Amino acid sequence: MSYRVGIDIGGTFTDVFAVDTESGDIFQEKVSTTPDEFARGAIDGLEKLCADNGIPPDAIGLLSHGTTVATNAMIEEEGAETGLITTQGFRDVLAIARENRSDLYNYSPEKTPAFVDRRYRIGVPERVSTDGEVVEPLDEDAVRETLAFFEREGVETIAVSFINAYRNPVHEERVKELVAEHSEIPVSLSSEVMPEIQEYERTLMTVIDAYVNPAITDYVRRLESEVADVGVGVTPYLMQSNGGVITPDNLSGRSSRLINSGPTAGVTGARRLAEGSGVRDLITLDIGGTSADVSLVRDGENVTTTEGEVSDVPLLFPQVDIRTIGAGGGSIAWLDETNSLHVGPKSAGAQPGPACYGRGGTDATVTDAALLLGYLNPDYFLGGEMGLDVDAAADALEPVCDALGATEAEIADGILEIVTTNMTEAIRLVTVEKGYDPRAFALACFGGAGPMFGTRLARQLELDSVLIPAAPGVLSATGLVAADERFDFSVSRILEMTPENRSAMAAIGDELRERVDDLAADVGDYDLVGSVDLRYYGQISELTIDLPAGAFADVDVPTLLDRFHRQYESIYGHSHPEKAVQATTWRLRAVDERERTDIAAPVRDGSVDDALKHRRSVYVDGEYREVPVYDRYRLPVGAEFDGPALIEETESTTVVETDATIEVDATGNVLIRGV
């Protein structure tokens, strides 16, 4: 059982990556995503991997999977019919929400979805104080009446979020027992999903967990069954948004944490491959068929947050900090009422796809523009498995050209420049707005379309270097193979950060470690890392600071406060060391590090000239020029040459538009400098 396999489902393609841990050989496949039944596309890719490369299914010793099921259910609001049981008087917490507005000048903003109809939001008598004392007992008869109502109405899943349940979950746990006495309806408890202060966020996250849980459960069961039918004898791991994987047995209360599963795997893959190049500070850009995902790697670690969002829906749990925009190879170019050109966020998706796919699409997309500019080889798309129709791409762009009175090349180049600007703004959200100078980072571009935009983006952002990892078109699947098993636990306890409160801090650490004990009999298998959310007294927003040495007992309070003040100043430009600092939420991360496997590209002999495939006409710097096209699979380590150039591989094409220097390093990564 020497093979490790990762399968990532994207909006257009499903990617498969495998590595033979004994020989170091790597394999990759790309098949069309099947939106009507995502598991079928995953199985198609797995079967193709085994058939094309002679891999016996029973030789697969590890299988990790990134899924879009949870993300799609939330974004498209196609989850299960959900009921909410909450404290009497608080049924409208979801409707009231927060005053935050992503568009300050929109006088009619759309409210954040509640994911549960108001008639299914039921308050029952109960109350627990902020100290965890039961003030009013749970009215069990009211709960039973509510459950009977849900059953009559066909409610499929239940969320339970009582006020102050983060401090004492006794009433939530009793509701779960009452549900189990009468039905098999799945239940999500706020004390399990997000045992933290902030009743709106905690309730919303619990509802989202319940909302996506049936779809996730059904999908995972089907996937496990079909994987077994193929002959694979291991249970698939699932990628979480925190950058770690878990088994299906540990999904309870964590279904919502599969949101952004695939993009997170890409960041992990880029980080692992960049390590071999000695690059520890990265802006990662994953461009697929429907979206572009941007994140940061700082000092060799994924930058994480506890305050993410998808489609303006807040996600309050530990996660890799990723910003997603509708900018991918399938993004559609369109004209508004003033004849101004826009690109995205609407995408042609997997079906029908860009016009050049020949599947019935008629809208002009980013892929069509790239094809007409000469970036893509119509006879070598997906390694020649799929031909591209140049005439169909030209027909799709023609209405835009006519409307704007511009040439085909000008419009195609304009489409790519617009989508590049959109990506630049997304990159600034995770760098400049977080206190980071993007010029201090290398730009890692991957995904099927990512390497096309590396030098364009570097030019706009004034970056010095671009890194194109090995096998960039399937890097999310690569990251799945490289990911560790990880769990995050949290508990809210408000304390002033003073040495006098160290005993309380130690007790909090003991409480969190008990949760790890419940997870695994042998806690020694996990590396434990602690952190705490801190804020100045009177504020409502916090910064998460790692605890020195990860310890809760004997916390070095002065060192911790110094870290907080410095991080606060780096983000906001000022700090207030003289003010009291409050701790709100305490966190413990448990990581089971997998044995590291070499996932770098194999070393090749030969010269740059040996890798030259041909020259073709490419639109560069405002004109078509004959540009050398290189076969990446034949570029040797140490190869160095200048742009403009194209580097082709099965799943993607790297475009170097300037006279930058291109170098292949010892791990097979392509480094582009002097952009």
N, C-alpha and C positions, 0 to 999 in steps of 0.2 A: 504494500500500500504506500507507494512512494510519491504519488502525485497529489499536489495541492491545487485546487481549482476555485476560481472566483467567477461568479456570474452576476453581471449588472444589467438591469433593464433600464434603458433610456427611452426618450420620447419617440425616437425613430428606429434605433437599432438596439439590439441586445448583445452585449459584449461578453466574451468568454476568454479567460486567461488561465493557463495551467503551467506549472513548473514541476519538473521531475527532480525531487530532492536528492536523488542519488547521482544523476549525471549533470544536473544543472540546466538541462535543455528546457527551453520555454516554448509554449504553443499559444496561439491566439486565433479566435474565430469571431465573426460578426454576422449575425442573422437579423432579419427584420423583426421588430417588436410586434407583438400581436395584442393590440389594445382590447380586443373583445375578451381575451383570456390570457393574461400576462404569463401565467405558469407555462402555457404551451410554448411561448417563445423561449423561455428559459430551458425547457426540455429539448426544444429543437437545437439550441446552441450546444447543450451538453452532448446530445447524440452526434452532432456534426463534429465536435471536438474529438470524440472517441473514434468515430469512423474514419475521419480524414488523417488522423495521426497514429492510429493503431494503439490507442490507449484502452486497456481492458477496464471496464467500469468498476470492477471489484478491486482495481489497483488504486482507486482514488481514496486517499486516507483523510482528506479534509476538503470540505465543500462549504464555501461562504457565499452569501447571496445578498445583493442590494436590491430592494424592491421599491416601487413607486406606489404600491397599493394604498398605504396610509396617506401619502401626500395627495394622491388623486382624489381619494374619498373626501378629504377635507376641502381642497380647493374647489372641486366641482360640486360640493355639498350633496354628495350621493352616498352618505353613510347610512347607518341603520336608524330606524325610528327610535328615538331616545327619550327616556323619562328621567326627570331630575327630582330627587327628594332632598329638601334642604330645610333649614330651620324656619319655623313659622315667622312670616314677616320679611323674609329675604328672597322670595321667589323671583324678584325682578332685578337681582344683582347683575345678571347677564345682560339685561336690557339697558340698565343704567350705565354699566361699563365704566370707562374713564373718559376724561376730557381730551385725551390725546387726539390730535388730528394730523394726519400725514400731509394733508393739503390745506394750508392755512387760509387760502383765498377761495376755497370752494364753499359756497354758502349752503349747499345741499349735499354734504358728504354722506356716503353710504356708511351705515353703522357696521361694526364688526358682527359677523353672523353669530347668533346664539346657539345654533346647531340643535336646538330643542324648542318646539312650539310652546307658547306660554301656557296652553291648557295642560301640557304635560310637565309643567314646573310646579311642583306641589310642596308647600311648606307644612311641616308637622311640628307639634309642640315638643320642645327639648331645649336645653341650654347648658353649656359648659362655660365656665369663666376662663379668663386669660391665664389663670394659674392652674387650670386643669380640674377645678372642682366642679362637680355636677350641681348646678343651680336648680335645674328643672329636669326631672326624669323624662326619658323618652316615652312618648305616648305610643305604645305598641299597637293599640287598636287603630289609631290613625294611620300607622304604617300599613297595617293589614288592609284597611280600606283603600289606601292608595295603590297597593299592589293588585288588588282586585280590579280597580279601575284601569290600571295599566294593562292587565290581562285582557279585559274586555275590548280595549282600544287597539290591541295588537302591538303594544310597545315591545321592541326586540332587545333592548339593552337598557340598563339603569345606571345612572350616576348618582352618587350620594356625597353631598358636601355640606356638612354642618359647620356653623360658626365655631371657631376655636377648636375644631377637631384635630388640628395640627398639634395641640397641646395635650389632648386626651381623646383617643379615637373610640372610646368604649361604645358610644351610641351608634357610630357608623358600623362598627363590627357587629353589633346586634342586628342592625338592619340587614346586613349580609346574611346572617343566620336565618332571619325571617324569610328572606327571599328563597334561600335554599330549602326551606321547609315546604314551599308551595310550587316551585318551578325550577327550571334549569337556566333561567335567563341570566346572562353574564352581568356582573356588577363591578363597577369601578368606584373605589373609595378615595376621597381626597387625601386621607391620611396615608394611603399607599402611593398614590400617583404623585402628589406634591404636598408633603406635610409642612407647609410654610405659611407665614402670614400673607396678607393681601387676599381678602376673600374673593374678589372678582377673578384675579388671575388663577387662584387655586380652583375655584369652581369651573372656570372656563377650561382649564387643562383636564380636569376630571371628566367634564362633558365630552371633550374631544377624544379622550382615551376611550370612553364608552362608545362614542359615535363611530370610531374606526375599528373597534375591537372585533366585531363579528366578521367584517371583511378580511381583516388580518388573519383571524383564526381559521376561516374557511380556506383562505389562500394557502396558508402554511400547511394545513392538513393535506390539501390537494398536492402541494409541491412535494411533501414528504412521501406521499404515496407514489407519485409519478417518478421521483428520483429512485425509489426502491424498485419500481418496475423496470427502469433502465438497467438495473444491476448494481447500482452504487449502494454500498453497505453502511454508509455513515449518515447521521442526521445533519442536515444543513444548518450552519450558523447563520444568523441574521445580523446585518449591519445596523447599528444605532446611529443617531445623530451626534453622539458624543465621541465618535471615532473608534469605538470598540464594538465587538460582536457578542451576541448572546445566543443561547440555544432556545428553541421553542418552549422548552419546559419552564423557562424563566421569563416568559412574556407577560405574566399576570401583572397588571398595573403599569406596563411599559409599552403598550401598543402604540401610544402616541409618540414614543421615542424612536420609532422607525421612520418618522417624517424626515425627509432630506437624507435618506439612507444612502442612495447612490452618490450624490455630490460629495458627501463626507468621505466616502471611500476613495474618491479621486484625490482629495487633499492628502490623505494618508499615503497613497501611492506616490504622489509627487515628493512628499517629504522623505520617504524611504529612498527613492532613487537619487534625490539631490544630495543625500548624505555621501554617496560615493564620489560626488564631484566636489565635496568640501563646501557646499553651499548650505548655509544654515538659516538664512533670512530670505524668504520667498513670498512673492505675490503669486498665488495659484489661480489660474484661469482655465476653467473647464467649459469648452464650447461644444455642445452637442447639436442635435437636430432642432431642438425647440427652445433651449435656454442657454444662458451663460452664467456660470457659478463662480463667484470670486471669494477668495479667502486668504488668510495669512499664515505663514509659518515663521515663528520668531525664535531665534536661537535653537533651532532644531526641534521645536515643539509646535503642535497645532495651537493656534490662538482660539480660545474658547470663550463662550459667553453663557450667561443664564437668562439673557433677555433677547432671544431671537424672534424672528417673525417669518411667516410665509403668507403672501398675498394680504399684507396688513393685519393678519391674525397673530397676536402675540403668542410666543411659545416660551414658557417659563420653566426651563430645565437645562442642565448642563449640556452644551452642544458646541460643535465646531462652528465658529462664527462665519457663516456663509451668506452672501448677498446674491440673490438670483434675479436676473432680468430676462425678459423675453427677447433674446438675441441669439439665434442659432442658425445653423445652415438652412433650416426650413422657414426662417422668419420671412414674412411676406412684405414686399415693398408696396406702398400704396400712396395715393394722393388725397389730400384733404380738400375741403371746399375752396380753398385759395390756391390749389394746385401746388402746394408745398409737399415735398417728398418725405415720407416717413418709412421706417423699417421696424416691423414688429409692433406690439408683442405677439400678434396673432401668427400662428405657424401652420404650415402645410402638413406638419406631423408625419407619421409613417404612411398613412393612407389619406389622400393620394400621393403626398410628398411633393417635392419641387417639380416644376414642369419637365425638367430634363430627365426625370426618372421614367417618363413614359407611362405613368399609371393613371393618367387622366387629369393631372393637375394643370391649371392654366394660369395661376398667379405667378408673378415674378418673385423669386426668392433670392436669398444670399448665395445659395449654391448655384443657381442659374447665372448670377452675376459673375461668380468666380470662374465658372466654366467658360463664359464668353471672354473673360480677360486672359485666358490661357493658363490659369493657375491649376486647373484640374485636367487630367488626361482622360478624355471620354472613353478610351479603350482600356484604362487601368483603374477604374473606380472599384474599390474593394478587391484590388488585385486582379481585376479583369473579370470578376464574377458577375458584375453588373455594368452594362453599357449605359452611357449618358447620351441623350439626344440634344445635340447642339442646336438644331433647327427649332426644336420645341422651346428651348431656352430663349432664343432670339424672338420667337413669336410672343412669348410671355412679356418680354421687355418692350416690345414695339409700341403698345398703347401708351406707356409711360414716356417713351422717347418722343412720340408724336405730340403728346400733351405739353411737354416741356421744350420742344424744339431743340433737342440735344441728340448727340450721336449715341449709338449703342455703347461704345466704350466709356463715354462720359457718364452715362446713367449707371452703368455697371460699377464703375469706380466710385461714383457718388453713393451708391447703395452700401458698398463696403466701408466708405469713409463715415457714413452716418452710423452704421452699426458699431464701428470702432469708437466713435465718440460716446455712444451709449455705454459701451463697456468701460471706457475711461471714467465716466461718472460713477459707475458701480465700484471701480477700484478705489476712487477717492473716498467712498463711503467707509471702506474698511481700513484706509490708511490715514489720510489727512484728517478726517473727522474723528479718528481715534487717537490723534496725537502722533502719528507716524509719518515720516518723510518717505514717500514712495521711492525716491531716488536712492535710498539706502538698501533697497531690495533688488533681487533678481526676479525676473518675470518668468514663471514656469507655465507654458502653454500646452494644453493637451485636450483630449476629446477629439472627435473626428474632424472638427473645424478649427480647433484652437491654434495649431501651428501656422495656419494661414495668416493669422493676425498678429503674430509676435512682434515683428519689426514695426508694423504700423502703430501698435500700441506703445511700444518703447519710444518711438519718435514723439508721440503726443505727450507722454508722461516724463520725457527726458531721462529715461532709464539707460544705464550703461550696458546691461547684459540681459540676454534672453536664454532660457534653458528649455530645450525640447527633450523631455524624458524619452527613454527607450519605450517603444510600443505605445505612443501617446494616445492612439485611437481607442485603446482598451485599458487606459490607466486606472479607471475606477474599478474594473475587475481585478487589476493587479493589486490595488490597495486592499481589496477584500482578502487576498491571500496573505498580505502582510499585517493585517490588523490583529491586535491583541483582544482578549476577552476583558470586558470592563463593565463595572457597575458603579452607579452614583447614588449616594444616600444623602439625605439632608434632614435637618430639624431646625425649627425656628425657636430661639431662646434669646430674648433681648437682655443684653448685659452691657454695662459700661466697661470699657477696656481699661481695667486697672489691675495691678498685681493682687489686690485683695480678692478678686473674683476668680483666682486660679482654681480653687477647689470646684467651683461651679463649672468651669471649663473642662476639668477632668471628668466630671460626671457626664457632661454632654458627649465627650469622646467615648466613654464607656457605653452610653446608649447607642451611639452609631455603630460601634464595633459589635454590639449584640446583633444588629441587623446583618452584618457580614457573617456572623456565626450561624444565623438562620439560613444563610445562602449556601454555605459550604462547610462541611464537617472539618476540613483541614484549612483553617484560615491562613496558615503559613504559605499556602500556594499563591497568595495574593500580596502584591505590594500595596501598602496603604498610604494615601496622600491626603492630608487634611487641608482645609481652607475655611475662611470665614468671610462673610459679607459685612463690610464696615461702612459707616457713614458718620458725618459730623452730627452732633446732637441737634435735632430739629429738622433735619433733612428727610426726604422720603426715598431717595435713590442711593444705592450702595455700590461699592467696588469690591470685587472678590479678591482677597489677598491670601496667598499660600501661607500656611503656618510654618514657622521655622522648624525644620527637620520633620515636618508633618505631624508634630505632637500636639495633643490637646492638654496633657498634663505638663505642668511646669513651663507654660508658654512664656517665651521671652517677650514680654509685652512691649518694652521700648523698641526692640528691633521690629516688631510687627507694626507698631504705630509709625515708625520711620518709613517703612515700605509703603504704608498707606498714604502718608503725606507726599512722598515723592511721586507715587503713581497719580495721585490727585492733581498735583501740579503739572505733570507731563500732559495730562488730558485737558485741564481747564485753565492752565496758565497761572495758577495761584494756589496756595494752600494755607491752612490755618492751624499750625502746630499748637497754638495756645488753647484751642477749643477742645471740649470733651468729645470723645469718639465712642460711638455705640456699635456693638455687634448685634446683628439681627438673625442671620441664618448661618448655621454651621454645617459644613459639608465634609464628606469622606468618600474618596474615590478608591475603589478596589480594582487592581489591574493584575490579570494573570498573563504575563508576557509569554508569547509563543516563541518557540525556537526559531531563530532567524534563518531565513532561507535566501540564498542568493537569487535575486530576480533581475539582475542586470543582463543586458544583451551580450551574446557571446562575442569573444574577441575574434576579429577576422584579419587575415593577411591580405596583402595587395597594396594598391596605391589609389590615389584619388582618380587618376585617369582610368583605372580599371572599373571604377564605379560610375563613370560617365555613360549615361544611356543614350542621350541624343541632345539636340538643341531644338527649342520650339519658340514660336512667337508668343511673347508675354507682354502685357501692358505694364510698363514700368516708367515712373516719372513722367507721365503724360504722353507716352508714345509706345508703340509696339516695338519690341526688340527681341533679337534672337538670344535666348538665355539658356545656359547649360542646365540639364536636368540630371540629377544624380540618383542612383539607387542606394537608399540608405542601408540596405542589407549587405552591400558590398563596400561600404566606407570603412576603412580600417581605423583602429585606435590610433590617435595621433594625427589623423588626416587634418589638413588645414588649407583653406582656400578662401577666396573673397567672393562676395556677392556682386551683382545680383545673381541669384541662383534659385533653383527649385530642388528640393530633396523629397523624393517620392518613396512611400512605403504602402503596404496593403491598405491600411485604414485611414491614412491622412497624408497631406502634403505640406511641407514646410516652405513658406515663401519668404525669401530674403530679398527685399526690394532695393536695398542700398548697397554701398560698397563696404559693408561690414565684414568682419573676419569670422569665419565659420570654423569651429574646431570640434573634433570628436574626442571626448575624454576617455579615460581608462575603463569607465563603466558603460560606455556606449551612448551616453547622453550627448546631444548636440548643443554646444555653447556658441551663442552669437554675441559678439562684442563690437563696440564702436559703432552702434546704430546711429 
